[in-house]
Amino acid sequence: MSWLIDRNLWLELYSSIKSMLNLSFDQDQMATDTLSSILSALPNAIDVQQLRNAISSRCVFILGPALNIEHDFRKAIELGLTDRLPTIAIDGTATFLYEKGFIPDIIVSDLDGDPNHIVYLNKRGSIAIVHGHGDNIGEIRMWVPRFRGSVIGSTQVEPKPYVYNFGGFTDGDRALFIAYALGVRKAIIGGMDFRGPIGRYSIVYRRKDEDIKRVKLSIAIKLISMLISWGMEIDALSDPGIPGVKVI
């Protein structure tokens, strides 16, 4: 049950992504195994059923860290989305929400954003979904033991205890895949622009190669388009640059 997306489909997708970005399956698996080992020793680690129980809505609000984050967060408040829908924050968005004094229901992160802010929000009620991949093994070892609130893991390779493969590759599209795996069939997204430029909250903690980031964003568009083809309805507070997404 640790595979929450069809295994054969995902491994085919992962193989294609791996060839585009020169990923290492072995390193990704090492990160997954490390994350699983740490989570298995934590009393606050949760399983996917507990995560599902925490997010019982059929619709969620997902906020990313793109340049339009200020505009979209303000619009979300005006529309009452943050009051009536579970809010999922993507990685560096945690810093933005920390500054605003807002605690999201879930944070999806590979610890590229500032982990101090993720740990802070997690302690105050946000569920942390920490992703393991070959480039963040050090961050996993350093930061995951510091989480005091509910925490669960995600992977892009073979899942292990407390670490699930929901599908998805970047934090943004993975948040949507996680929502879909939990039974959500509609998402309203903000703070996302898959055409760039990259917002300052996307590069809070460590500098990223912008060329690689843009390749990842193109992958995210394809994966989100796949979710839409499966019947997931995605609306946006400003244009994210994805065909089939309606701006409201």
MOJOVEN-V956901 format. One line per field, one symbol per residue. ss: DSSP state (@ for helix, = for strand, . for the rest). burial: # if it has 24 or more other C-alpha atoms within 12 Angstrom, else .. A space follows every 10 residues. Layout:
ss->???
burial->???
//
This chain:
ss->..=...@@@@ @@@@@@@@@@ @...@@@@@@ @@@@@@@@@@ ....=..@@@ @@@@....== ===.....@@ @@@@@@@@.. @@@@.===== ..@@@@@@@@ .....====. ....@@@@@@ @@@...==== ==....@@@@ @@@@@@.... =====....= ..===..... @@@@@@@@@@ @....===== .........@ @@@......@ @@@@@@@@@@ @@@@@@@@@. ..====.... .....==.
burial->.####....# ..##..##.. ....#.#### ########## ...#####.. ##..#...## ########## .##.##.... ##..###### ########.. .######### ########## ###.###### #######.## #.######## ########## ########## ########## ########## ######.### ####...... ..#.###### ########.. .######### ##..#...
//
